[in-house]
Amino acid sequence: MNGEQMEKLMDGHCPDCGGSIFRPGPQGGIAQNIECVGCGSRFNVARHQGQFVTAQRIPSEADGGGVWREDMFPRVLQ
């Protein structure tokens, strides 16, 4: 991700579509996977004390990424 994309994500907006609603996915430690409800883009974000530490793009389901179980990570507003 470039600096502009990271800035958008830190401001709570999807760098791809500008959406602001994210579906939470699997997490571990300080890292949390999130998926944009608008376009399906996925990101792995790490926060510490409410501040972004890092973020990276991860494959969406359409791009061969893992399937997030509906019973654990329900789809919202889709």
Number of C-alpha atoms within 10 A of each C-alpha: 11 8 8 10 16 19 15 15 20 17 12 14 18 26 20 14 13 14 15 15 16 22 17 20 18 13 13 8 7 12 16 16 20 21 21 22 20 17 13 19 21 23 23 18 20 19 14 10 7 7 9 16 13 13 19 14 14 18 14 17 14 10 10 9 11 11 11 14 11 8 7 10 13 12 15 10 9 5
